């Protein structure tokens, strides 16, 4: 995120590179940077003749270069944005000759999503030297809640820790999806400027009582009745609560619990740092640690692997997903 801020700041201060090669698994920042350039480098009057959007599936490298070598009309520079440039992956290295001597009056933006250049090859080295080579990496799920907090903090909005965890568990680490949902919530947040689990439930459609976060908490505290209520809800709403996601999140929880048992210092700050979780959730691990000794945790991780295999149809092709989850829960809690 610091790289993104620096790129935007440089452009605002007139330090505009002739080439921006935006690549990587996380499309969110690629879109944000290209949108910022598209909106801000040229005035509205200049855009008509000097701004062009091309698509990788429709053009060749030669056509991109030919357009980039044009001179701007009645403007200081022109902007050419190539979206979905990953469709040109087989020939992308042919951009080397242009990157070695880019047109100084052209801003060429290459949006190369879900792929990266081989940094050992010439194109990556030349772009890094003469332009901006930006890699947008996927955040790990344990980093997303903090990302949500920072984004909202910049807009003077708070979010309840449970609320951010609900969004992560429902949407994963897809920042574009999360950003869209945050925009909805910003319109309905109350005067106290705090996004609560109730607000998320009412506007996003995630149940504040029947979700993977609450299941994990109930399992950790060995609340048998509540855990069974949640999985029965999941069984009745399988599309909104896919088994593979539930298994994955429970596996992450018990893997972290195994790490917790191995810690010498079990103070709140130490646990939060070691497990890379918000201090708000440390009590969940402390409570679960009392209910599940290390040997039991190891067994549970084995149960989760077996359930994962069954959920993919191996050895249980006719078994409903709800039954797989009920069997798993029984083994965990007993």
N, C-alpha and C positions, 0 to 999 in steps of 0.2 A: 504493500500500500504506500510505503514511503517513496518508492520509485514512481508510482502514479502521480503522487502529489508533486514531486519534483518536475516531472514532464509537463504537467499542467502549468505549474508556476513558471517554468522557462518559457513556455509559449506565451503566457500572459505578459511576460516582460520582453517579448520580442525576440527571444532566442529560439528561432524556429529552424529545425533541421530539414535538409532536403529529402531525407528518407526516414520513415518510421516503419520498422518491421515489427509488427505486433503478433506474437506467437504464443502458443501454449494451450494447456488443457482447460484452463478457466476462461471461458468466453466473456465473462462479465466485464473485466477490465479492458479487454480488447475493444469491446463495444463502447465502453465509456470514453476511452481515449479517442477513438475514431469519431465518435459523435461530437466530442468537444472540438476537435480540429474542424470537423464539417461545419459546426455552428459559429466558430469564433475567429478563424484565421482571415476569412474574407468578409467584406461588408455585404449586405443584401444586394446592393447594386452590382457588385463585382461577381457575385456567384453565377449569374446567368450565363456569362461567357467563359468563366474561368474555374468552374467547379464541375467535376465529372465523377460519377460513381460507376465503376465497372464491376463485373462479377467473374470470378475465376473460371466458371464453367463456360462462359461465352467469349472469352478472349484468349489470345496467346501472349507469351512474354514479349514477342516482337511488337504486338499491337500496343501493349502497355508502354513500352519504351518509346514508340513513335509518338504517342500522346504526351508522354512526359517531356519529350524534347521540344514540344511546341512552346512558343513564347506567349505569355499572357497578353490579353487585350485590354488596354486602358486600366491596368492594375499592376501592382508591384510583383505579384506572384499568382500562380494558379495552383489549385489543389486537385489531386487525383487520388481517389480512394478505391482500392481494389478489395471488395468484400468476397468472402468464401475463397480466398486465394489458395487454400489447401488443395483445391481441385487442380492446381497447377504444380503439385509436388514433384511430378516426374521431370519437369523442365525448369523448376524454380532457380536452379543454379545458373541458368542462362542469363539471369539478371546481373551477374557479376560485372560484365563490361560497363553497364550503365552505372552500377553502384560505385565503380572506380572513379567515374567522372560524371556525377549527377548534375543535372541542370539546376543552377543556383536559384532560378526563379520558379522552380516547381517544388511543391510539397507532395511527395509520393507516399501514400499510406497503404501498407500491405497488411491485410487482416488474415492471418494464417492460423486459423483456429484448430484446436485439438491436435496439432502437430508442432514440432520444433525443428529448426534447422540443425544440421550436424555442425556443431561449433568448431570442429576440426577442419571443416571445409572453408573454401575461400569466401563464399558469399557472407557467411556469418561474421567473419573477421573484417571484411571490407565495410559492411553495414555498421558494425560497432565502431569503426574508425571514422566513417564519413557521415553517419546518421545516428539513429537511435534503434538499438536492438533490445526489444523488451520481451521478457518471458513472463507470462501470466500463469502462475502455478496454482493448482488446486489446493485449497485449504484442507487440512485434516479436520475431521468432524469436531475434535476437541478444541479447535481454534475458532469455530464458526460462531459460537455463543458470544465470544469476546468481540468478534467482528460486528455482530449485530449491535452490541452495546455501543461500540465506537461510532458506528454509522448514525445511530439514533441520538447519541450524545452530541454529535455535531449539529443536530437539528433541535437541540434543547429538549429532547424527549428521553424519558427513562423507560426501562423495561424490567419487569419482575424476573428474577433469575429462573423461576419455574417457567415463565412465559417464553423466554429465549430457548430453554431446553425443549419445550413443546415444539417450537418451530423447527429446531434442528432435527428432532426425531421424526417429524412429519415430512420435512422437505430435504433432509440430508445436507450435503454441502454444495448444493446448486445455488450459487449466489444470485443468479438472475431471478430464479423463482422466489427466493427469500426477499429480494429487493422489491419485487412486485407486490408481495404480501405486506411488506412494511409500508409501502406507499398507501395501500388501502387502510391500514391501521392508523396512519398519520392523520387521515381525514376524520376519523371517528374518536380519536383519543380525547379524553375529558380535559377539563381545565387544569387538573393537577399534572397533566402531561406525563402520565405513567401508563404504559401498556401492561395490562394485567391478563392472567389466564382466562378470566371471564370475558374480557374484551376479545381475545383471540377465539374463544369458543363461539361467540356470537357472530363474528365477522369472517372467520377463516373456515369454520366447520370442523375444527379439531376439538374433541370433547376434553374438557378440563379434568374430568373424573375418570374417563375410560381411554387411556392412551398408554403408550409404552413407558413413559416416564413414571406414571402412577403404578403400572405393573411392576416395574423394577423396584420401586419403593416398597410396594406391598410384599414382594418376594423377599427383599432384603430384611424386612421386619417380620417375616413369616406370618403375615396377616392372611391366613388361608381363605377365609370367606371373601375378603375383598379381591384377592388375586383371582379366585374362581369367577367372581362377578365380572371382572375385566375380561378374562379370556372367553367367557360366554358371549360378551358383547362383541369381541373380536370375531368369534365364530359366526355371529349373525351379520357382521359387516366386513367380510373378508377383503373386499376391494379397497376399503379405506384403511385396513389394518393387515397388510400382507404378512404372511407367516415368516417369509425370509427376512423381513426387516426386524420383526420381533426377536427372532433367533439371533440375528446379528447384534442387536443392542444388548440382549441378555449376555451374549458371549463377551462383548466388550466389558460389561459390568463385572462379570465373574473373573475375567482376565485381570482387570484392575484390582479386584479383591484379592487375587493371588499375589499381586505386587504389594498390596497393603500388608498382607501377612508377613511379607519379607522385610518390611521396613523396621529399622531399629527405633527411629524417632517417629512416633505416631501423633505428634502434636498437629494441630489443625493446619498451620502454615506449611509444615513439612510434608504432610499428606497431600495438600492441594498442589504443591510444587512437584512432588514425585509423580502423582497420577495425572497431572495437567488438567485439573478440574477447578471450577469455581469453589472457593472456600465455603460457599453456601451449601454445597452438596457433601461436604466431608462427613457430616453426621450420618449420612446414608451408608457410607463405607464403614464407619465405626460401629454402627448398629448391626450391619450385616456381618462384620467380622466376628461379633459375639455369637451370632446364630449359625455361622458356617465356618467350622475349623478348616485349616488348609487342606486336609485330606478330602473332606467333603467337597470343597471347591474344585479340586482336581477331578473328582468323580463327575461333578456337574458339567464341567467343560467337556468331558467325554460324552455325557448325555446330549449336550447341545450339538456336538458334531454328528451324533447319530440322527438327531432330529433334522438337522440340516440336510443330510443325505436323503432321509425319507421325504422331506418337503420337495425334493427334486425328483421324486418318483422312483428312487432306487430302493427296492425291497418293500415298497408300500404304495404301489401304483393306484390302488383303489381306496386308500385310506384318506378320508376327508382331512383337510388341513386343521380344522377345529379339533379333531380327535388326536392328531399328532401333538398339538399344543397342550391338550388336557393331559395326555400321557406324560409329556415332558414336565409339566408343572407338578404332577404327582411325584415324579422321581426327585425333583428338586426339593420339594417341601417335606419329603418323608425320608 
